[in-house]
Amino acid sequence: MFILNQIVWGWWGLVLTARRVILGVLEPENLFSYPELKEIARIMIRRKLGYKYYPDGYEKLKYPRLYWLLCEVEKRIVLWINYGYMYRCIFCGQSGFTKRGIYLHLIRKHMDDVVLEIMEWAKRILNLQQQQEATKKKWG
């Protein structure tokens, strides 16, 4: 068992948190803290909208080994519906947004929902990968 202790700074103050990676199996609940997930959500929304100044945002994070996971989540997550140049929020159904408008709307009103969606998709992808590895070991 390998335990990595890290000091995290957030709105609640300085907290010592423990993160676990047990025998190479990732626990999705303990991968990121909430401030890290907020930053991941901002980067993911910008990348999905096609902003040119954020092509490699995930590589600046603390865990470059999880770059593949964040890219998979980004491919599968749905945050809005696109009607040409108009965007509609998937969470509240409000429509008539531009690119910048939907970005600001998601960041200001639905940050918790976006973070929850990211964590759910990360859990699904990690569970799927673990099942595939188990079947490969079973059937050789």
DOMIVEX-719446 format. One line per field, with one value per residue: residue number from 1; x, y, z of N, C-alpha, C in turn; residue in three letters. Coordinates in steps of 0.001 Angstrom, whole numbers, plus 524288, in hexadecimal, padded with zeros to 5 digits. Each point is the difference from the previous one (the first is absolute). Layout:
N
n	[NUM | ...]
n_x	[X | ...]
n_y	[Y | ...]
n_z	[Z | ...]
ca_x	[X | ...]
ca_y	[Y | ...]
ca_z	[Z | ...]
c_x	[X | ...]
c_y	[Y | ...]
c_z	[Z | ...]
res	[ALA | ...]
//
This chain:
140
n	[1 | 2 | 3 | 4 | 5 | 6 | 7 | 8 | 9 | 10 | 11 | 12 | 13 | 14 | 15 | 16 | 17 | 18 | 19 | 20 | 21 | 22 | 23 | 24 | 25 | 26 | 27 | 28 | 29 | 30 | 31 | 32 | 33 | 34 | 35 | 36 | 37 | 38 | 39 | 40 | 41 | 42 | 43 | 44 | 45 | 46 | 47 | 48 | 49 | 50 | 51 | 52 | 53 | 54 | 55 | 56 | 57 | 58 | 59 | 60 | 61 | 62 | 63 | 64 | 65 | 66 | 67 | 68 | 69 | 70 | 71 | 72 | 73 | 74 | 75 | 76 | 77 | 78 | 79 | 80 | 81 | 82 | 83 | 84 | 85 | 86 | 87 | 88 | 89 | 90 | 91 | 92 | 93 | 94 | 95 | 96 | 97 | 98 | 99 | 100 | 101 | 102 | 103 | 104 | 105 | 106 | 107 | 108 | 109 | 110 | 111 | 112 | 113 | 114 | 115 | 116 | 117 | 118 | 119 | 120 | 121 | 122 | 123 | 124 | 125 | 126 | 127 | 128 | 129 | 130 | 131 | 132 | 133 | 134 | 135 | 136 | 137 | 138 | 139 | 140]
n_x	[80350 | 7FE9D | 8016E | 7FDBC | 802C3 | 7FC38 | 80250 | 7FB01 | 8001F | 7FC22 | 7FB05 | 800A7 | 80449 | 803D9 | 7FF9C | 80110 | 80095 | 7FD9A | 8033B | 7FCF4 | 8040D | 7FC48 | 804C9 | 80086 | 7FC60 | 7FDF6 | 7FF93 | 7FBD9 | 7FE00 | 804A0 | 7FEC1 | 7FBE8 | 801F1 | 7FC86 | 803DF | 80268 | 7FB9D | 7FFC6 | 8051D | 7FF69 | 7FBCE | 802C0 | 80428 | 7FCE2 | 7FD58 | 8046C | 80215 | 7FB98 | 80058 | 804D1 | 800BD | 80282 | 7FF37 | 7FD2C | 803B4 | 8037F | 7FB56 | 7FEE2 | 803A5 | 7FD7F | 7FC99 | 7FEEC | 7FC32 | 8047C | 80079 | 7FCC2 | 80387 | 80107 | 7FF78 | 80283 | 80342 | 7FFC8 | 8005B | 803BB | 80180 | 7FEEC | 801D3 | 7FB17 | 80138 | 7FF68 | 7FBE4 | 8021B | 7FE09 | 803AC | 7FED0 | 7FBAF | 80068 | 7FEB3 | 7FF2B | 802FC | 801C9 | 7FF6A | 801E6 | 802C9 | 7FE1E | 80274 | 8036E | 803D9 | 80488 | 80108 | 7FB3B | 8006F | 804BA | 7FE86 | 7FBEA | 802F6 | 80398 | 7FC82 | 7FCD6 | 80301 | 8037B | 7FC9B | 7FC54 | 80337 | 80180 | 7FB07 | 7FECC | 803F0 | 7FEA4 | 7FB0E | 80175 | 80305 | 7FC1D | 7FC9D | 8034C | 80125 | 7FAFA | 7FEF6 | 803E5 | 7FE6C | 7FB25 | 801BC | 802EA | 7FBCA | 7FD11 | 80398 | 8004B | 7FACE | 7FF9A | 803D6]
n_y	[7FB6C | 803B6 | 8031E | 803A3 | 80288 | 80372 | 8048F | 800F3 | 80429 | 8016E | 800C8 | 7FB15 | 80133 | 7FF69 | 7FC0C | 7FC3A | 7FE65 | 7FB8E | 7FE70 | 7FC76 | 7FD31 | 7FC5D | 7FE33 | 804EA | 7FF65 | 80318 | 80321 | 8003E | 7FE70 | 7FDB1 | 80045 | 80336 | 80471 | 80289 | 802DE | 7FB6A | 7FDEA | 80444 | 7FFA0 | 7FAED | 8016F | 803F9 | 7FCF1 | 7FC5C | 803A1 | 80269 | 7FB6B | 7FEB2 | 804DE | 7FE05 | 801D8 | 80338 | 80327 | 7FBC1 | 7FF03 | 80171 | 8014B | 7FB11 | 80119 | 8045E | 7FC18 | 7FEA3 | 7FDC5 | 8007C | 7FC2B | 8037F | 801C7 | 7FAEE | 7FFCD | 8047F | 7FE2D | 7FB5F | 80256 | 802F6 | 7FB8E | 7FDE8 | 803FA | 800D3 | 804E6 | 7FFE5 | 80264 | 7FEDF | 804C2 | 7FE61 | 8050A | 7FD77 | 800AA | 7FB2F | 801AF | 7FBE6 | 8032D | 804D5 | 7FEE8 | 8038C | 80317 | 80084 | 7FC7C | 80367 | 7FF54 | 80508 | 800B3 | 7FBBF | 801C1 | 804FC | 7FE6C | 7FC90 | 8039F | 803A3 | 7FD69 | 7FD40 | 802A9 | 7FFB8 | 80137 | 80397 | 8017A | 7FFAF | 80257 | 8032E | 80034 | 80080 | 8032C | 80264 | 7FF7E | 80180 | 803A6 | 80146 | 7FFA2 | 8027F | 8033F | 80031 | 80052 | 80369 | 8022D | 7FFB0 | 80163 | 8039B | 800DC | 80021 | 80283 | 80294]
n_z	[80000 | 7FCA7 | 803C7 | 7FD30 | 8037A | 7FFBF | 80014 | 800FB | 7FCE9 | 802F5 | 7FF02 | 80183 | 7FD6A | 80317 | 7FCC8 | 80340 | 7FB17 | 7FFF9 | 7FC56 | 7FDFB | 7FEE7 | 8002F | 7FFFF | 7FE7B | 803AC | 7FC66 | 80407 | 7FCD5 | 80485 | 8001C | 7FAFD | 8007E | 801D0 | 802E6 | 80231 | 80036 | 801E2 | 802E4 | 800C4 | 80107 | 802C3 | 801E6 | 800A5 | 8021A | 80278 | 80138 | 80122 | 8027E | 801C6 | 80022 | 804CC | 7FCE0 | 803EB | 7FFB1 | 7FC5F | 8038D | 80194 | 7FEB1 | 7FC86 | 80126 | 8004A | 804DB | 7FD3F | 7FD79 | 8038A | 801F8 | 7FCAB | 7FF63 | 8053E | 800A3 | 7FC6A | 8025E | 8049B | 7FDF6 | 7FDD8 | 8049C | 802C2 | 8016D | 7FEA5 | 7FAD9 | 7FDC2 | 7FB73 | 7FF33 | 7FCCA | 8004C | 800F8 | 8050E | 80196 | 804D5 | 800EC | 803AF | 7FE12 | 7FB41 | 80262 | 7FC48 | 7FB76 | 80181 | 8002D | 7FD76 | 8000F | 7FE3B | 7FCF6 | 7FEB2 | 7FFD6 | 7FD44 | 7FD6F | 7FF74 | 7FF0C | 7FCEA | 7FCD7 | 802C6 | 803EE | 7FC80 | 7FE05 | 804C9 | 8015B | 7FB86 | 800E0 | 804FE | 7FE81 | 7FC20 | 8037C | 80373 | 7FC5B | 7FE6A | 804F2 | 80136 | 7FB9B | 80102 | 804F3 | 7FE24 | 7FC7F | 803BF | 802FC | 7FBF6 | 7FF1E | 80532 | 80012 | 7FB74 | 80268]
ca_x	[7FCB0 | 80306 | 7FCDB | 8028C | 7FDC4 | 800C0 | 7FD86 | 7FC90 | 7FE05 | 7FAD6 | 7FD17 | 7FF68 | 804FC | 80417 | 7FE29 | 80344 | 7FCA8 | 802A3 | 7FE16 | 801C4 | 80025 | 800E6 | 801CB | 7FF12 | 7FA73 | 7FEA9 | 7FAFC | 7FE67 | 7FE41 | 80478 | 803DB | 800A3 | 7FD1D | 7FC03 | 80259 | 80252 | 7FBBC | 7FE09 | 803AC | 7FF46 | 7FB0D | 800E0 | 8032E | 7FCF5 | 7FC11 | 802C2 | 801CB | 7FB7D | 7FE04 | 803A3 | 80363 | 80526 | 80438 | 80037 | 80042 | 802A4 | 7FEFF | 8005D | 8056E | 801ED | 7FE15 | 803C7 | 8002A | 8001C | 7FEC2 | 7FA57 | 7FE87 | 7FCA9 | 7FAD9 | 7FD4A | 7FE9F | 7FB85 | 7FB6F | 7FEAE | 7FD71 | 7FAE7 | 7FC7B | 7FC90 | 7FEC8 | 7FC6A | 7FE09 | 801AE | 7FC86 | 802EB | 80308 | 7FD3D | 800F3 | 7FBF7 | 8021C | 7FDBE | 7FE57 | 7FB41 | 7FCD5 | 80014 | 80284 | 80134 | 80542 | 80475 | 80429 | 801A0 | 7FB91 | 7FF46 | 80477 | 7FF12 | 7FB69 | 80184 | 803B7 | 7FD8B | 7FB41 | 7FFDE | 8052E | 7FF66 | 7FDEE | 80423 | 803C3 | 7FD87 | 8000C | 80562 | 8013E | 7FCFC | 80250 | 80517 | 7FEE2 | 7FE49 | 80469 | 803AE | 7FD96 | 8001B | 80562 | 80149 | 7FD4E | 802B6 | 804DF | 7FEB3 | 7FE98 | 804C6 | 802E4 | 7FCFD | 7FFF9 | 80565]
ca_y	[80494 | 804CC | 80481 | 804F1 | 80459 | 804DE | 80480 | 80280 | 80507 | 80106 | 80403 | 7FE5C | 800B5 | 7FC38 | 7FAE1 | 7FB9F | 7FBD8 | 7FB23 | 7FDB6 | 7FA94 | 7FCC9 | 7FAEF | 7FBE3 | 80178 | 800CD | 80565 | 8010D | 804EC | 803E0 | 80272 | 801B8 | 805A2 | 80315 | 80339 | 80441 | 7FDC7 | 7FEAD | 804DE | 8018E | 7FC40 | 8014C | 804AD | 7FE7B | 7FC8A | 8031A | 80317 | 7FC93 | 7FE1C | 80454 | 80105 | 80489 | 7FEB9 | 8011F | 7FBF8 | 7FACA | 7FC1B | 801A2 | 7FBD1 | 7FEB5 | 80379 | 7FE29 | 7FD2A | 7FA72 | 7FF4F | 7FA97 | 7FF88 | 802F4 | 7FCA7 | 7FFA9 | 804ED | 8004A | 7FC81 | 80289 | 8046A | 7FDFE | 7FD9B | 80337 | 8039D | 80462 | 80389 | 7FE78 | 80405 | 8013E | 803B7 | 8037D | 80078 | 7FBA8 | 7FF23 | 7FD59 | 7FACB | 7FF78 | 802F6 | 800AE | 80562 | 80027 | 80526 | 80187 | 7FFB1 | 7FCD8 | 8026C | 7FFEE | 7FACB | 7FF31 | 802E5 | 7FDB6 | 7FB11 | 80114 | 802E1 | 7FDAD | 7FA4C | 7FDCE | 7FB25 | 7FC07 | 7FE7C | 7FCE4 | 7FAEF | 7FD20 | 7FE59 | 7FBA2 | 7FB6B | 7FDD5 | 7FDBC | 7FAF3 | 7FC58 | 7FE99 | 7FCCB | 7FADB | 7FD48 | 7FE64 | 7FBC5 | 7FB55 | 7FE20 | 7FD8B | 7FB12 | 7FC1C | 7FEA0 | 7FC64 | 7FB2A | 7FD1B | 7FFB6]
ca_z	[80000 | 7FF6E | 8018F | 7FEDB | 802EF | 7FD39 | 8026E | 7FC44 | 801C2 | 7FDD0 | 802C5 | 8056B | 802A4 | 7FEF2 | 801BE | 7FE6C | 7FDEC | 7FE7F | 7FB2B | 7FFCB | 7FB57 | 80265 | 7FC72 | 7FA97 | 7FEF0 | 8013B | 80282 | 7FDA0 | 803CE | 80285 | 7FC35 | 7FFE5 | 803D7 | 7FD79 | 7FCE8 | 7FB40 | 7FC76 | 7FDBB | 7FBE9 | 7FBBD | 7FD69 | 7FCCE | 7FB83 | 7FCA7 | 7FD3F | 7FC0A | 7FBC8 | 7FD06 | 7FCDE | 7FBC1 | 800C9 | 7FDE0 | 803AF | 80411 | 7FDA5 | 80348 | 80557 | 803D4 | 80109 | 8041A | 80507 | 80338 | 7FEC3 | 7FA4F | 7FE9B | 7FF5B | 7FB5C | 7FCB9 | 8026A | 7FF26 | 7FA72 | 7FF32 | 80255 | 7FCA3 | 7FB48 | 80107 | 8032C | 7FD2A | 80376 | 7FD5F | 7FAE3 | 7FC5A | 7FBA5 | 7FCC6 | 80358 | 804F5 | 80393 | 803F7 | 80498 | 800BB | 8056D | 80143 | 7FB51 | 7FE2B | 7FADF | 7FDE4 | 8018F | 7FC7E | 8025E | 804E4 | 8038F | 80251 | 80379 | 804DC | 80289 | 80284 | 80439 | 8044D | 80227 | 80021 | 800F4 | 802F8 | 7FC73 | 7FC5E | 80304 | 800F1 | 7FB0E | 7FEF8 | 80384 | 7FE67 | 7FB43 | 80164 | 80277 | 7FBF5 | 7FCA0 | 80302 | 800CD | 7FB01 | 7FF04 | 80397 | 7FE1E | 7FB55 | 801A6 | 80298 | 7FC0E | 7FD33 | 80357 | 80079 | 7FB1A | 7FE10]
c_x	[8037A | 7FC76 | 8032B | 7FD33 | 80158 | 7FD2D | 7FCEE | 7FE0D | 7FACC | 7FD4A | 7FF5B | 8050C | 803D7 | 7FE7F | 803D8 | 7FC71 | 8034D | 7FD7D | 80254 | 7FFFB | 8019C | 80146 | 7FEA6 | 7FA55 | 7FE93 | 7FAA8 | 7FE20 | 7FE74 | 80491 | 80412 | 80127 | 7FD09 | 7FC1A | 80255 | 8029C | 7FBC9 | 7FD98 | 8038B | 7FF9A | 7FB05 | 800A6 | 80308 | 7FCCE | 7FBEB | 80292 | 801BB | 7FB71 | 7FDA3 | 803AE | 8032E | 8058E | 80460 | 80051 | 80074 | 80242 | 7FF39 | 800BF | 805A2 | 80259 | 7FE4D | 80416 | 800B6 | 80006 | 7FECA | 7FA2F | 7FE00 | 7FC3D | 7FA7D | 7FCE1 | 7FE7C | 7FB53 | 7FB01 | 7FE2E | 7FD32 | 7FA5D | 7FC1A | 7FCDB | 7FE5D | 7FC23 | 7FE35 | 80116 | 7FC03 | 802B6 | 8038A | 7FD76 | 800EE | 7FBA6 | 80258 | 7FD30 | 7FDBD | 7FAD5 | 7FC88 | 7FFE0 | 80303 | 80109 | 8056F | 803BC | 80415 | 80190 | 7FB98 | 7FF31 | 80480 | 7FF06 | 7FB62 | 8016E | 803A7 | 7FD39 | 7FB6A | 80041 | 80554 | 7FFA3 | 7FDF9 | 8042D | 803FE | 7FDCF | 7FFF2 | 80577 | 80161 | 7FCFF | 80250 | 80552 | 7FF43 | 7FE77 | 80495 | 803DF | 7FDCE | 8000D | 8057E | 80190 | 7FD4B | 802A2 | 8051D | 7FF02 | 7FE91 | 804C5 | 8033F | 7FD4C | 8007F | 8055C | 800D0]
c_y	[804CF | 80495 | 804ED | 80445 | 8050F | 80458 | 802E1 | 8051C | 800FC | 8042E | 7FEAC | 80099 | 7FBC0 | 7FAC0 | 7FBE4 | 7FB9A | 7FB50 | 7FDF6 | 7FA9E | 7FDE9 | 7FAA4 | 7FC01 | 80129 | 800D5 | 80581 | 80043 | 80550 | 80434 | 80310 | 80200 | 805CE | 80281 | 8037F | 804A4 | 7FE0E | 7FE98 | 804D8 | 801DA | 7FC59 | 8013C | 804C9 | 7FEA0 | 7FCC0 | 80306 | 80334 | 7FCA4 | 7FE0A | 8044B | 8017D | 804ED | 7FE8C | 800BE | 7FC04 | 7FA8D | 7FBD6 | 80127 | 7FBC8 | 7FEC6 | 80369 | 7FE40 | 7FCAD | 7FA58 | 7FF32 | 7FA6A | 7FF3B | 8032A | 7FCE2 | 7FFBD | 804FA | 800B3 | 7FC7C | 8025D | 80478 | 7FE3A | 7FE67 | 80384 | 803B3 | 80441 | 803DB | 7FD8B | 8048F | 8008A | 8040A | 8034D | 800CB | 7FB1A | 7FFCA | 7FCD3 | 7FAD3 | 7FF6B | 802CA | 80103 | 80586 | 80043 | 8059B | 801DF | 7FFEB | 7FC87 | 80230 | 7FFCC | 7FABB | 7FEC1 | 802AD | 7FDBD | 7FAFB | 800EE | 80272 | 7FD14 | 7FA1A | 7FD85 | 7FAD7 | 7FB93 | 7FE0C | 7FC95 | 7FA8C | 7FCA4 | 7FDFB | 7FB55 | 7FB12 | 7FD7D | 7FD9B | 7FAAF | 7FBEC | 7FE25 | 7FC99 | 7FA8B | 7FCCB | 7FE08 | 7FB6A | 7FAEC | 7FDC5 | 7FD55 | 7FAC3 | 7FBCE | 7FE64 | 7FC0A | 7FAAA | 7FCA8 | 7FFDE | 80341]
c_z	[80000 | 80146 | 7FF06 | 80305 | 7FD36 | 802EC | 7FBCA | 80258 | 7FD53 | 80330 | 805BC | 80304 | 7FE88 | 80257 | 7FE14 | 7FE44 | 7FE9B | 7FB0C | 7FF8E | 7FA72 | 801FD | 7FBCD | 7FA50 | 7FE91 | 801C0 | 80294 | 7FE09 | 803EC | 80241 | 7FC2D | 80063 | 80482 | 7FD12 | 7FD0B | 7FAFA | 7FC0B | 7FD84 | 7FB9B | 7FB49 | 7FCFA | 7FC86 | 7FB0D | 7FC2F | 7FCE2 | 7FBB0 | 7FB68 | 7FCB7 | 7FCA1 | 7FB8F | 8009E | 7FE88 | 803FB | 8046C | 7FDA3 | 80394 | 805C5 | 80414 | 80178 | 80448 | 8056E | 802BE | 7FE68 | 7FA15 | 7FE4D | 7FF20 | 7FB60 | 7FC91 | 80227 | 7FF00 | 7FA48 | 7FEBE | 8023A | 7FC7E | 7FB0F | 80110 | 802C7 | 7FC80 | 803CD | 7FD94 | 7FAEC | 7FC5B | 7FB9F | 7FC8C | 8036E | 80559 | 8033F | 8040A | 8046E | 800D1 | 80585 | 80114 | 7FB42 | 7FDEC | 7FADB | 7FE54 | 8015E | 7FB5C | 80291 | 80552 | 80404 | 80291 | 803AC | 8053D | 80301 | 802ED | 8049C | 804AC | 80287 | 800BD | 80104 | 802F9 | 7FC92 | 7FC40 | 802C5 | 8010D | 7FB0F | 7FEC1 | 80365 | 7FE76 | 7FB1E | 8011E | 8028E | 7FBE5 | 7FCA7 | 802E6 | 80108 | 7FB00 | 7FEC9 | 80387 | 7FE5B | 7FB28 | 80164 | 802A9 | 7FC0C | 7FCC1 | 80322 | 80036 | 7FB19 | 7FD62 | 7FB88]
res	[MET | PHE | ILE | LEU | ASN | GLN | ILE | VAL | TRP | GLY | TRP | TRP | GLY | LEU | VAL | LEU | THR | ALA | ARG | ARG | VAL | ILE | LEU | GLY | VAL | LEU | GLU | PRO | GLU | ASN | LEU | PHE | SER | TYR | PRO | GLU | LEU | LYS | GLU | ILE | ALA | ARG | ILE | MET | ILE | ARG | ARG | LYS | LEU | GLY | TYR | LYS | TYR | TYR | PRO | ASP | GLY | TYR | GLU | LYS | LEU | LYS | TYR | PRO | ARG | LEU | TYR | TRP | LEU | LEU | CYS | GLU | VAL | GLU | LYS | ARG | ILE | VAL | LEU | TRP | ILE | ASN | TYR | GLY | TYR | MET | TYR | ARG | CYS | ILE | PHE | CYS | GLY | GLN | SER | GLY | PHE | THR | LYS | ARG | GLY | ILE | TYR | LEU | HIS | LEU | ILE | ARG | LYS | HIS | MET | ASP | ASP | VAL | VAL | LEU | GLU | ILE | MET | GLU | TRP | ALA | LYS | ARG | ILE | LEU | ASN | LEU | GLN | GLN | GLN | GLN | GLU | ALA | THR | LYS | LYS | LYS | TRP | GLY]
//
